[in-house]
């Protein structure tokens, strides 16, 4: 059977549309195929080795094939990978997240960030008895119909009656929408540093005003921390002194496995309780499976406050170095966004230089990276992007 990148792509074309099953990974003419990952590095089917600054779009906080996580997974999976019964691991994970976030009371689990946002929206609508959601243009919240552009193919026109999209960071537009639809808005959904909108942290004054506005109108403030949770031990919202009504998580809390979570007050999440009168039913065959929960707990417990701080410091130093060399690099801490005019060309140039980035220029550091790795990343980005912008 063929194993080169090109041969694998030709096989994929015959059985998947465009040879693709995950849109965010595509780069023309086609992406390489991963064969193995070890720590901070990936080897593709052609034998090319790169430093992984993609880390499965920020999910692999400890890099690839972390021995402690693998040992835990083997132990847990040996006793069963999934059950038609709950396990102790989901209880322990919920306890861990409650403590880590400073008291977000209760949690429910699912299999992706997209599912987490779906559940979050359902919770907001159930609790408030309202239908409308306000979200910001350019923020990515997964592939659910309600959080993608209403102009996208396959999205029902009827969604325009229940979802309002406002310009990124425009709190005046939020206020106008609230007044235009009095008593109809269930939640405002916000990402505090949206990757697709340029990875710029939200202004503290804007978030304070958003809190004031939502509280005044009985609207829930829902924070999507699927990507940004890695930036503080309890999530990026803690930088703002913010207590979200609802929060969605994913990525780093799964230890390299598919995961999503929704957190909120006991009052709001009570609508999912099977002990309630007419509960919101929400299943999921592999939600809270013991392997994911156990792997995620190892990853989070290893990602201590000191580890978070150290990784953020590395990212801030790298970002400063890039900007000093004329490369526009946004973000905060361990997340960096290269602002380039031709991301597809830049992606390939970086890949050939030994660095795997996100297809839009996103870089996500991991604890598996050494000082030498970080230096090499900076050298490659400056050589590729600095030369291009000079």
Secondary structure, DSSP 8 states (H G I E B T S, - for coil): ---SHHHHHHHHHHHSGGG-S-GGG--SS----EEEEEBTEEEETT--EEEESSHHHHT-TT-BS-HHHHHHHHHHHTT-S--SS--HHHHHHHHHHHHHTT---EEEEESSHHHHHHHHHHHHHHHH---EEEEETT----S-GGGS-TTSTT--GGGGGTEEEE-TT-HHHHHHHHHHTTTTEEEEEE-TT-TTTTS----HHHHHHHHHHHHHTT-EEEEE-TTGGGGSTT-GGGGGT---SEEEE-GGGGTTS--EEEEE-HHHHGGG-TTSTT------TTTT-HHHHHHHHHHHHHS-HHHHHHHHHHHHHHHHHHHHTT--EEEETTEEEE--S-HHHHHHHHHHTTEE--TTSEEE--TT--HHHHHHHHHHHIIIIIHHH-
